[in-house]
Amino acid sequence: MEEEATRGAHHVQSLERGLAVIKAFDAGSPTLTLSDVAKVTGLTRAAARRFLLTLVDLGYVRTDGKYFSLTARVLELGYAFLSSLSLPEVARPHLERLSAEVHESSSVSVLEGTDIVYVARVAVSRIMAVTINVGTRFPAHATSMGHVLLAGLPKSELDEYLERASFERLTSHTIVSADALRAELDTVRANGYAVVDQELEEGLRSVAAPIHGADGSVVAAVNLSTHASRNTPESVRGELLPALLAAAKRIEADLAMTSSARVS
């Protein structure tokens, strides 16, 4: 009663009850009788019956006369939300999980011209001289995410990039020629990930993996960055890479769901 008293005048109790009926079905109870639904929801049998039969009429529930179960149409309710999500919104919870797991900063970026642009980031500690935020840009040739994104380009687009790129030397480790970068990208393609060791900034190591769209193309990159004092190139591959690849797969799976939702 106290909970009902806090509800506004706008509250539609019948909608609440209808949603309660849908939520009564779960992985442990995919099929329910009328009595089961009434018990789980706290509704009378008569009210539960009206809601169930209405859901049957709408196509969200099927029945054989005794047992009731949800239909695939209920997925439309979730798809409406999923289809509204952007890449950063999809990636954010996965970055949070990844950074919590390995205790390093994680990011997602896309390629724009000759730069990568950060679209999502979870910072665990500051390891660069500059502050990285959403919208920060770095030259693609000197970053792990840039290498992954470039490796995913069609040959004609990569050739165009290599003609336009300035290959500025940022550290003594930076790749500064088209031929050297092309060779590195061949390795990235073969491995399925990129490791950059102090090419963007002295003391900064990073590892990146591609994020593929529904059509198989590389639409973004996800990375982990660490200070050289904390991780060797070997530990980056052995300890950070497995978690990163798993996160990339989870992001891809969620993107596939949002893509399906938009198509539907």
C-alpha positions in Angstrom: 0.0 0.0 0.0 2.9 2.4 0.9 4.4 1.8 -2.6 1.1 2.5 -4.3 0.8 5.7 -2.3 4.1 7.0 -3.8 2.9 6.5 -7.4 1.8 9.5 -9.3 -1.7 10.1 -10.8 -0.3 9.1 -14.1 0.4 5.5 -13.0 -1.4 2.9 -15.2 -1.9 -0.2 -13.0 -3.1 -2.4 -15.9 0.1 -1.8 -17.8 2.1 -2.7 -14.7 0.1 -5.9 -14.4 0.5 -6.8 -18.0 4.3 -6.4 -17.8 4.3 -8.5 -14.6 2.6 -11.3 -16.5 5.3 -11.2 -19.2 8.0 -11.2 -16.6 6.5 -14.2 -14.9 8.1 -16.3 -17.7 11.8 -16.9 -17.4 14.5 -19.5 -18.3 13.5 -21.6 -15.3 9.7 -21.3 -16.1 9.3 -21.0 -19.8 5.8 -22.6 -19.7 3.2 -21.8 -17.1 -0.4 -22.6 -16.3 -3.0 -19.9 -15.5 -2.7 -20.8 -11.8 1.1 -20.4 -12.0 0.9 -17.0 -13.5 -1.7 -15.9 -10.9 0.6 -17.1 -8.1 3.7 -15.5 -9.4 2.1 -12.1 -10.2 -0.3 -12.0 -7.2 -3.2 -11.5 -9.6 -6.5 -13.2 -9.3 -7.1 -16.1 -11.7 -9.7 -14.0 -13.5 -7.3 -11.1 -14.0 -4.4 -13.3 -15.0 -6.6 -15.0 -17.5 -7.6 -11.6 -19.1 -4.0 -10.5 -19.4 -2.8 -13.8 -20.8 -5.6 -14.0 -23.4 -4.9 -10.3 -24.4 -1.2 -11.2 -24.8 -2.2 -14.2 -26.9 -4.4 -11.9 -29.1 -1.4 -9.5 -29.5 0.9 -12.4 -30.4 3.2 -12.1 -27.4 2.0 -15.4 -25.8 0.9 -18.7 -27.2 -1.3 -21.3 -25.5 -2.5 -24.8 -26.1 -5.5 -24.2 -23.8 -3.8 -25.2 -20.6 -0.2 -24.0 -20.8 1.1 -20.6 -21.8 4.5 -19.5 -23.1 6.1 -16.4 -24.6 6.6 -16.1 -28.3 9.6 -14.6 -30.1 7.6 -11.4 -30.6 8.4 -10.3 -27.1 12.0 -9.6 -28.4 10.5 -6.6 -30.2 10.2 -5.0 -26.8 13.9 -5.2 -26.2 14.9 -4.5 -29.8 13.3 -1.1 -29.6 15.8 -0.3 -26.9 18.8 -2.0 -28.6 18.2 -0.3 -31.9 18.5 3.1 -30.3 22.0 2.3 -28.9 25.1 3.8 -30.5 28.6 2.2 -30.6 29.8 4.2 -27.5 26.7 3.1 -25.6 27.1 -0.5 -26.6 30.9 -0.5 -25.8 30.8 1.4 -22.5 29.8 -1.5 -20.2 32.2 -3.9 -21.8 35.0 -1.4 -21.4 34.1 -1.0 -17.7 34.2 -4.8 -17.3 37.5 -5.1 -19.1 39.2 -2.4 -17.2 37.9 -3.8 -13.9 39.3 -7.2 -14.9 42.8 -6.2 -15.9 43.2 -2.8 -14.0 44.2 -0.9 -17.1 42.6 1.9 -19.2 40.5 0.8 -22.1 39.1 2.7 -25.2 37.2 2.3 -28.4 38.0 4.4 -31.4 37.1 4.8 -35.1 39.2 5.9 -38.1 38.6 9.4 -39.4 40.9 10.6 -42.2 44.5 9.8 -41.0 43.6 9.9 -37.3 41.8 7.7 -34.8 39.1 9.4 -32.8 38.2 8.1 -29.4 34.4 7.4 -29.0 34.4 5.7 -25.6 37.0 5.3 -22.8 37.3 4.0 -19.3 40.4 5.4 -17.6 41.9 3.6 -14.7 45.0 5.8 -14.3 46.7 8.6 -16.2 49.6 7.1 -18.2 50.1 9.7 -20.9 51.3 13.3 -20.8 48.0 14.4 -22.5 44.6 13.8 -21.1 42.5 11.5 -23.3 38.8 12.1 -23.6 36.0 11.2 -26.0 36.9 13.1 -29.2 40.6 13.0 -28.7 42.5 12.3 -31.9 45.9 10.7 -32.5 47.7 9.8 -35.8 46.7 6.3 -36.8 50.2 5.3 -37.9 51.5 5.5 -34.2 48.7 3.8 -32.3 47.5 0.2 -31.8 43.9 1.0 -32.6 45.1 2.8 -35.7 47.0 -0.2 -36.9 44.0 -2.4 -36.4 41.7 0.0 -38.2 44.1 0.4 -41.1 44.6 -3.3 -41.4 40.9 -3.7 -41.9 40.7 -1.2 -44.8 40.1 -2.4 -48.4 43.4 -2.2 -50.4 42.3 0.9 -52.3 41.4 2.8 -49.1 44.7 1.8 -47.5 46.7 2.9 -50.5 44.9 6.3 -50.3 45.7 6.6 -46.6 49.4 5.8 -47.1 49.6 8.5 -49.7 48.0 11.1 -47.4 49.6 10.2 -44.1 52.5 12.4 -42.8 54.2 9.7 -40.8 55.3 12.2 -38.1 58.0 10.8 -35.8 56.6 11.0 -32.3 59.2 8.8 -30.6 62.3 6.9 -31.5 60.0 3.9 -32.0 57.5 5.4 -34.4 57.0 3.8 -37.8 57.8 6.6 -40.3 57.4 5.1 -43.7 54.6 3.6 -45.8 56.6 0.5 -46.6 57.3 -0.2 -42.9 53.7 0.4 -41.9 52.4 -1.8 -44.7 54.6 -4.6 -43.5 53.3 -4.1 -39.9 49.7 -4.2 -41.0 50.3 -7.5 -42.8 51.4 -8.9 -39.4 48.3 -7.3 -37.6 46.0 -8.9 -40.2 47.6 -12.3 -39.7 47.5 -12.1 -35.9 44.1 -10.5 -35.5 45.5 -7.8 -33.1 48.1 -5.1 -32.9 50.7 -4.3 -30.2 52.4 -0.9 -30.2 55.4 -0.4 -28.1 56.1 3.3 -27.3 55.4 4.6 -30.8 53.0 7.3 -29.7 54.7 8.3 -26.4 57.7 7.0 -24.6 56.7 4.6 -21.8 53.3 3.8 -23.3 52.4 0.3 -24.5 49.1 -0.7 -26.0 47.3 -3.6 -27.6 44.2 -3.4 -29.8 41.7 -5.7 -31.4 39.2 -5.1 -34.2 35.5 -4.8 -33.7 33.6 -6.2 -36.7 30.2 -5.2 -37.9 27.5 -7.5 -39.1 29.0 -7.6 -42.6 32.4 -8.6 -41.3 34.1 -5.3 -41.9 36.1 -3.6 -39.2 34.0 -0.8 -37.8 36.0 0.2 -34.7 38.9 -0.9 -32.5 39.2 -1.5 -28.8 42.4 -1.3 -26.9 44.1 -1.5 -23.5 47.0 0.8 -22.7 49.6 0.4 -20.0 52.8 1.9 -18.8 56.0 0.1 -19.8 57.0 -0.1 -16.2 54.0 -2.3 -15.5 53.9 -4.6 -18.5 56.5 -6.0 -20.9 55.5 -6.7 -24.5 55.3 -10.3 -23.5 52.9 -9.7 -20.6 50.8 -7.5 -22.8 50.3 -10.4 -25.1 50.0 -13.1 -22.4 47.9 -11.3 -19.8 46.1 -8.4 -21.4 45.4 -9.7 -24.9 43.1 -12.6 -24.0 40.8 -10.4 -22.0 40.8 -7.8 -24.7 39.9 -10.3 -27.4 37.0 -11.6 -25.3 35.7 -8.0 -24.8 35.9 -7.4 -28.5 33.7 -10.5 -29.1 31.2 -9.3 -26.6 31.0 -5.9 -28.2 30.5 -7.5 -31.6 27.7 -9.7 -30.3 25.9 -6.7 -28.9 26.4 -4.7 -32.1 25.0 -7.6 -34.0 21.9 -7.5 -31.9 21.4 -3.7 -32.4 21.9 -4.2 -36.1 19.3 -6.9 -36.2 17.0 -4.7 -34.2 17.3 -1.9 -36.7 16.7 -4.3 -39.6 13.6 -5.7 -37.9 
